[in-house]
Every structure is written in C-alpha cells, then in structure tokens.
Amino acid sequence: MDATTVIRDYLTLGLRFDRIEEGYVDSFTGDPALRAAVADEPAPEPAALARDARRLLAEVPTVEGLEPARADYLSAHVKALECAARKFAGEDVGFVDEVRAYFDVDIAKGDTDRYREAHRALDEALGGTGPLADRMQAHRTSEEIPPARLEEAIHAFSSALRDRVRAEFPLPDAETITYEVVTDKPWSGFNYYEGDYRSTVAVNADLKQQMSNLPRLVAHESYPGHHTEHCRKEAGLVERGGQAEQTIFLVNTPQCLMAEGLADLALHAAIGPDWGAWAAEIYADLGLRFDGERAEAISAASAALADVRQDAALMLHDEHRDVDEVVAFLQRWLLTSEQRARQSMRFLSSPLWRAYTSTYVEGYRLLKGWLDARPDDVTLTQRFGRLLDEPLIPSSLRAG
C-alpha cells in the first residue's frame, strides 16, 4: 500500500469519529469531497472503527517512501483512535491507560507538599492577612475585566502580539482571526481553525476573565499559539510539504498534547518572563490599572498547582471518588470558589473532554523541559519555531 492511500484511510477514519461524537474533529481543512463522502455514509459502528484502526496501525510501518517521522506520527494517532473506538464500543478502559493511548504520556498524581509550598509562596505574593483562599478570591475579583471592556482588551492584546509574532514567525498575509465573546461553555477560550489561515476565537464571558489571565489566553489561542501553529503547519507541512495528514486535527490524540503545551508556552515564547510590565502598558492605554509585577509573582507561585486538575481527573475516573469530594479538593488546593470548581467539573466530567486536562499539565511539563534543554547555540525562538513547524509527538521530544 502506498503513502497516499494510507493517509487517505487515516483521514477517512478520523472523519468517521465525528459521526459518533460531534466535535471529535476539531478542524479539517482537507478535501471537502472526502468529508462529504463520509457524511453520506451510514453511521459507523465503533467496533468496526476499532478494527479499521488496528488494520491501519499494522499497515503504516510497511509503507514504502513514508519518512520515519511521518510514520511515527500516523502510528501514534491511529493508536489513539483505536482506544477511543473501543471506549465508544463500551469497553472499560482504565483512565491512566486511556490517557497513555490518547496522548503518548504516562500520568501520576502530584505532590501535595508541593501544593503547600505553592500556597506559602502565594501567601507572600498576595500579602495581607486572613485566610489565603479569601485573599485569593479578593485578588481575582479585583482583577475581573469589566464585561463592557472585554472585547476591546482582547483586540488590544491580539494586535500587540500579532505584530511581535509575525516579525519572529512570518505568517501568510491572508491570515486573520475573528473574536467572539460567548457564554455557557466548559472552557475559557477556544480556537476554531477554519483553514485558509483563518480562525474564530471564542472567549467565555461566564468565567469573569481576569486581567492577569487575558494576555495568556490571547497568546494561547492566537499569537503564537493555536492560530499561529495551524497557519504555519498549513503553509509549510501541507502546502509545501504535501503532508495531507496535517489537514485534520482530532481531539484526544498526541497532536492535542503538543498543541496545548505549545499554546500554554506561547506568552513565554513571545514576551518572556517580564510579561507583566508589557501587559501593564497595554492596559494603561485602555485606562485600566494593572500591577504587572505582582501578577508575575502570583503566576509563578500558582504554576506549582498545575497538577491539581489532573489529580482531580484521576480521583474522579481512576479512584471513582464522590463528585463533592473532588470539588472540595479543587477548592482547597486551587483556592477557588465552589462555583468555579464545579465549572471545572463540567470539563472533567465530559465524555469527550474528560482526559483532556492532561494535555495542559503534561504538555506544558514536557515542552517546557524540551525548550529549556535546548543547546546553547539555539535560541528560544528557534526552538519554539520547531514546535510550530514540525509534526512532532511527545515521544519525539523524549528522544531528544
């Protein structure tokens, strides 16, 4: 079997998953005729999709002319789809095994001693007296962006980041983003990549967007995060390289862990550690006061709490703990309200998204370590550019 046939089979398999669970295909910018043909098929049976995935997994290593990196990429993604199909067929798959199959990583619970140390650092960064959770809540409330100013602030950060990012990572002249403010979603922001270098980025107003988080959110979804990665890969891997497998982006596959890790590091790559002063200038132009130095200190302390949400997922799905117990765990360690903890539970409880929290936790950990371990003669921009441009998977980074 030749590479073209195998890749078409992979795209067809991926598109069929969207017939079982709408939203499984995050984006598809390939042949519209193929998508239409799949849409006209009878609804697929999950067990049949699992068999198709196993067949394809056996065929990929035998394809002549398929570069090893592309073969590894396809194999990792077909393996993820095979696991998902078995779950859709009703097979009981352990949560740790599920995450391993989807994202090419092994997970374990975090260290509560590390969380306690993070709380001590937050206590110092926040200052004041009284319960730490109360002070954290007061800080978050003080940082809420007035709803009437949210869209204006989004555009201000997008414009500033776009100018900087396009200078370092050139993008096609046609690239553009449309922003929408939405409600009643389980996430804070979402990038809908539409192809031809266009994205729609939705920002959830229900979560009371905070001043210290908005720069990260815009960088994550747009520049140099998801939108930038989609554009660079469409221009390079697809248009110039003919790698049609990059025209589909599937939920619960290794490309998600890579993409979320990249996006969580986007502000770090674009602005660096002194992002607070940069953000304060942009807010000042909008007539909004922002303490960038304090925000940096709180953000650095909070970083050690990243594993808490993954712990919650393990408690819920691996240890089968009571929902209220998991909510209390989130409240305690994330110093958050019950309302916000239950909002997180919507994401952790979703059949489609329940494993997805690991993409943020493990993606950031893996990619940050890889960026930090770059050779002395390689800049952060150069190393980050590889993440934007190459079809890497977690095992690629672990191999060096």
Rosetta blueprint (number, residue, H / E / L):
1 M L
2 D L
3 A H
4 T H
5 T H
6 V H
7 I H
8 R H
9 D H
10 Y H
11 L H
12 T H
13 L H
14 G H
15 L H
16 R H
17 F H
18 D H
19 R H
20 I H
21 E L
22 E L
23 G L
24 Y L
25 V E
26 D E
27 S E
28 F E
29 T L
30 G L
31 D L
32 P H
33 A H
34 L H
35 R H
36 A H
37 A H
38 V H
39 A H
40 D L
41 E L
42 P L
43 A L
44 P L
45 E L
46 P H
47 A H
48 A H
49 L H
50 A H
51 R H
52 D H
53 A H
54 R H
55 R H
56 L H
57 L H
58 A H
59 E H
60 V H
61 P H
62 T H
63 V L
64 E L
65 G L
66 L L
67 E L
68 P H
69 A H
70 R H
71 A H
72 D H
73 Y H
74 L H
75 S H
76 A H
77 H H
78 V H
79 K H
80 A H
81 L H
82 E H
83 C H
84 A H
85 A H
86 R H
87 K H
88 F H
89 A L
90 G L
91 E L
92 D L
93 V L
94 G L
95 F H
96 V H
97 D H
98 E H
99 V H
100 R H
101 A H
102 Y H
103 F H
104 D L
105 V L
106 D L
107 I L
108 A L
109 K L
110 G L
111 D L
112 T H
113 D H
114 R H
115 Y H
116 R H
117 E H
118 A H
119 H H
120 R H
121 A H
122 L H
123 D H
124 E H
125 A H
126 L H
127 G L
128 G L
129 T L
130 G L
131 P L
132 L H
133 A H
134 D H
135 R H
136 M H
137 Q H
138 A H
139 H H
140 R H
141 T H
142 S H
143 E L
144 E E
145 I L
146 P L
147 P H
148 A H
149 R H
150 L H
151 E H
152 E H
153 A H
154 I H
155 H H
156 A H
157 F H
158 S H
159 S H
160 A H
161 L H
162 R H
163 D H
164 R H
165 V H
166 R H
167 A H
168 E H
169 F L
170 P L
171 L L
172 P L
173 D L
174 A L
175 E L
176 T E
177 I E
178 T E
179 Y E
180 E E
181 V E
182 V E
183 T L
184 D L
185 K L
186 P L
187 W L
188 S L
189 G E
190 F E
191 N E
192 Y E
193 Y E
194 E E
195 G E
196 D L
197 Y L
198 R E
199 S E
200 T E
201 V E
202 A E
203 V E
204 N E
205 A H
206 D H
207 L H
208 K L
209 Q L
210 Q E
211 M L
212 S L
213 N L
214 L H
215 P H
216 R H
217 L H
218 V H
219 A H
220 H H
221 E H
222 S L
223 Y L
224 P L
225 G L
226 H H
227 H H
228 T H
229 E H
230 H H
231 C H
232 R H
233 K H
234 E H
235 A H
236 G H
237 L H
238 V H
239 E H
240 R H
241 G L
242 G L
243 Q L
244 A H
245 E H
246 Q H
247 T H
248 I E
249 F E
250 L E
251 V L
252 N L
253 T L
254 P H
255 Q H
256 C H
257 L H
258 M H
259 A H
260 E H
261 G H
262 L H
263 A H
264 D H
265 L L
266 A H
267 L H
268 H H
269 A H
270 A H
271 I L
272 G L
273 P L
274 D L
275 W H
276 G H
277 A H
278 W H
279 A H
280 A H
281 E H
282 I H
283 Y H
284 A H
285 D H
286 L L
287 G L
288 L L
289 R L
290 F L
291 D L
292 G H
293 E H
294 R H
295 A H
296 E H
297 A H
298 I H
299 S H
300 A H
301 A H
302 S H
303 A H
304 A H
305 L H
306 A L
307 D H
308 V H
309 R H
310 Q H
311 D H
312 A H
313 A H
314 L H
315 M H
316 L H
317 H H
318 D L
319 E L
320 H L
321 R L
322 D L
323 V H
324 D H
325 E H
326 V H
327 V H
328 A H
329 F H
330 L H
331 Q H
332 R H
333 W H
334 L H
335 L L
336 T L
337 S L
338 E H
339 Q H
340 R H
341 A H
342 R H
343 Q H
344 S H
345 M H
346 R H
347 F H
348 L H
349 S H
350 S L
351 P L
352 L L
353 W L
354 R L
355 A L
356 Y L
357 T H
358 S H
359 T H
360 Y H
361 V H
362 E H
363 G H
364 Y H
365 R H
366 L H
367 L H
368 K H
369 G H
370 W H
371 L H
372 D H
373 A L
374 R L
375 P L
376 D L
377 D L
378 V L
379 T L
380 L H
381 T H
382 Q H
383 R H
384 F H
385 G H
386 R H
387 L H
388 L H
389 D H
390 E L
391 P L
392 L L
393 I L
394 P H
395 S H
396 S H
397 L H
398 R H
399 A L
400 G L
